């Protein structure tokens, strides 16, 4: 069975996963089925490592 809503998040930063979970909870409260996906679980490992390194480097400069 296909979900009504697919929520994709990036596991970097403080609130991405929490925001995805909040959206899923709100959808569930409205009777929708949801799937929450972590982007990096479906991408090559090297992509996740490179993205995280770039994100952290940008955070340090900001």
C-alpha positions in Angstrom: 0.0 0.0 0.0 1.4 3.4 -0.9 1.5 6.1 1.7 -0.5 9.3 1.4 2.6 11.4 2.2 6.4 10.8 1.9 8.5 13.2 4.0 12.2 13.3 3.1 14.7 15.0 5.4 18.4 15.6 5.7 20.0 14.5 8.9 22.2 17.6 9.3 21.5 20.6 11.5 19.3 20.6 14.6 15.8 20.6 13.3 15.4 18.7 10.1 14.5 15.4 11.6 12.4 17.0 14.2 10.5 19.0 11.6 9.9 15.8 9.5 8.6 14.0 12.6 6.3 16.9 13.4 4.9 16.9 9.9 4.4 13.1 10.0 2.6 13.4 13.4 0.3 16.2 12.0 -0.5 14.1 8.9 -1.2 11.1 11.1 -3.6 13.1 13.2 -5.5 14.0 10.1 -5.7 10.3 9.0 -2.9 10.2 6.5 -0.4 7.5 6.2 3.2 8.7 6.1 6.7 7.5 5.4 9.7 9.5 6.7 12.9 9.0 4.8 16.5 10.0 5.7 18.1 11.2 2.5 21.5 9.8 3.3 20.1 6.3 3.8 19.3 6.2 0.1 22.4 8.0 -1.3 26.0 6.7 -1.7 27.9 7.0 1.6 30.5 9.3 0.0 27.7 11.8 -0.8 26.5 11.9 2.8 30.0 12.4 4.1 30.8 15.2 1.6 27.5 17.0 2.3 28.0 16.8 6.0 31.6 18.1 5.8 30.4 21.0 3.6 27.5 21.8 6.0 29.7 21.8 9.0 32.4 23.9 7.3 29.7 26.4 6.4 28.3 26.5 9.9 31.7 27.2 11.4 32.2 30.2 9.0 28.7 31.7 9.8 
